[in-house]
Amino acid sequence: EFERLGFREKVFEALEEALKKAWEANDEVCKNTSVGALPVGTSALASAVSDPTAQDCPLVYISAGFEELTGFKACWALGRNCRFLQPQQAGNAPMAVNRSEVERMRTFCKAGSGSMIVLLLNESAAGQYFWNLLFMQHLFLGRQDHSGISRHYIFAVQTEIRTPNLRQLVLQPWESGAGEFRLQRLRELFRAHEANFNPREKSLLALCDETFQQWAQEVTEKTGPLWSAGGETM
């Protein structure tokens, strides 16, 4: 129904100016960022739209980039809450690392307004873990349907953070507390940009680059070097 009634086009029209900057990033930009020099890379951006007015806030649209990133096809994902991306092994470290972020997302979906930035450890359809950075925003389309009532959606643009050793840096020392500290600080740095982040002025990839530089410097001071000169963990 979302696409049949033309709401996909209306969502992108409403966000066109705001998203222009986010979609400008290309392979050349990624190669030239200091994130890549850490080494960290990012995949292409993906997008999704969910309906917070429906039961369980189901997905009503996902882009081809979302399918590529997660491995889940639209024919299966639409109509489901995006929690299917959460790691499936109950009680393990991957489940624990997302607990606070999942609670923040639940609160955000019920809030009915605003935007947020969230970093999750997700699991693809193939069972592979990946780090998913999302920018989410409540969006209202005024009087666009036959009932004359505004339609409320949550739009998300997201990208995979491809850091060869981030999983080891966070998960392997999780029990000792070092991994939890590293991830908590990274999320705090992303969260600090929530109120002022504007896709018109800065792309999601640029935000990722800037934040990782600050995080690597701070965490190195606390727990020692994260990468050697050759790009491997110390």
N, C-alpha and C positions, 0 to 999 in steps of 0.2 A: 504493500500500500504506500509506503514511504516514497518509493521511486515512481510508482504508478501515478500518484497525484502530483508529481513534479517537485516534491520537497527537497530532493537532493540538489537540484539546480538552485532552488531558493536559498538553501543553507549556504552553498558556495557563493552565491551572489551577495548574501549578507556579510560574508566574511572575506570577500575577494580582496579588498584592500589590505586587511589585516594579515591575510595569508600570503600575499605576494612575496614578502620578504622571506618567509619560511620556505617557500618552494624554490627560491633562487639558488639554493645550495646545490652544487653538482660535484662530480668526482674531482675536478680540479681544485675546487674550494677545499674539499676534505683533505686532499693531499697536501695542501699548503698550510693547514692549521697546525698549531703546536700540539693539539690533541693527538694528531697522528704521529708527532715526533716523540711522544712519551714512552712507548707508542700506544696510541688509542685511535680507533677509527670509528666511523659511524656508517650505518647503512642508509639506504634511501628512506625518505619520510613516508609514513603511512597515515591513513586517517580513518576515523570511525565516528558514527553518530548513534547515540542511544536515546531512548525515550523515558525520561524519569517520571512521566505521568502514568505509565503503564506498570503493571505488576512486575516487580523484580528488575525494573530498568533494563529492558532488553535492547540489544543492538538492532537497529533498523537499517543500517547501511555500513558496509566496510569497503574500502578501496582495494584495488588490485595489489597495492603495496602492502596492505594489511595481510592479504592472503599469502603473499610471498614471505613476509616477515615471520608470520606465525605458523604457516602451513595449514591453517583452517580455512576452508572454502566458504563462500557466502551461503551456499545452499544448506550448510550445516550450522554456521554461526548465527545467522539472523534469527531473531526471536529468542536468543539466549542471553543471559547476563554474561558479561565478559570474565567472570570468575573462572571460566574454563581454562584461562591462561595461567592460573595459579598452579604452582608445583603440586603434583598429585600424591606425593608420599607423605602421609600425615606423620607429624612428630619429628621430622628431620629439620636440619638447619635451614634449608631453603624455605620451608613453611614459616619458620620463626623470623626470618629476616624481613618478611613482608607484613608482619602482624600490625605494626603501627601505621604503615602506609595504607593498608586495607581499611582500617578504622577511619583514617582521614578521608578516604574516598567515599565511604558510606555517609559520613557527615556532610561532605560536599554535595553529594547527590540529593540529599534531603534539604539542603540550604536553599536551593532554588535560584541562586544568583552567584555571580563572581567567577573566578577562575582559580586554577591551582596547577602546580607542577609536582609530579610524583615520579619516583624512581622505584621500579619493581624488578624483582627477579622472577621472570616468567618461564613457562615451559611450552615449547612448540608442540605441534601435533606429532612430530617425530620423537618427542621425549627429550629434546635438547634444551638445556637452560640458556636463557639469554637475558641481558639487562635491557629493560624497556624504559625509556625516558618519555614521559607524556606531559603535554600541556593540554589541560581540559578547560572548557569554557561553557557556561550556560548561554543558551541562545534562544531568543523568542522571535517567532515569525508572526507579525501582526496581521490578523484577519486574513489569512491566506487560504483557508479551507471553506467549504460550502456552509459551515455552521456560523461563520463570522467570528470564531473564537481564535485567539492567538495560540499558536502551537509552540510547545516548549520542548527543546532538545538539549542534549549535551554533546558538544563537538569536541573531538580529541585528535590532536596531531601527535605522532609519536615516531621514535626512531630507536633502533638498536644501538647500544653503546658497545662497540667491539674492542674491548680491552683484553688482550691475550691473557693477562695474569690477574685481572680483577677478581675473578671467582676464587682463585687461590688466596689472594690477599684478604678476602672477606670471609670465605667459608671455612677454609682449613684451620685458621686460628680462632674460629668462632667461640669454642668452649673457653679459651683463655681470656676472652674479652677484647683482644686486639682487633679481631675482625669486626665485632659489633661497634667498637669505637670508630673504626675507619668508615664503615657504612653510615653510621649515624651522622658523622661530621659531613660526609658528602651530601647526604639528604638535607642537612641543615643549610648548607650553602646553596643548594638549588631552591630550597623553600624561601630563602631570603630574597629571591627575585620575584616571588609570586605577585606581590602587590604592584610592582612597577614594570614587570615584563610586558613588552608590547611588540607583537610580531611585525608591526609596521616599521619598527626601528632596529630590531635585531632578530636574526633567524634562530631557530631552536638549536641548530648546529653551532652557531657562534656562541650561544649561551653555554652549551656543553663544553666547548673549547675553553672558554674563560673560566668556568667553574672548576674544571679538572686541573688547570694550572694552579689555582689557589689551593685546591684540595691536596695535590701532590706535595706542594711546599709545606703546608701545615702538618700533614701527616708524617712527612719525612722528619720534621723537627721533633715530633712526639715519639715516633716508633722506629726511626731509622730510615735509610734510603729505600724507596720502593722499586726503583729501576737502576741498573748499572748503566754505564756508558753504552753498552751494547744492546740495551733495551730489554734485558732480562731482569727478573726479580733478584734482589740481593738475598 
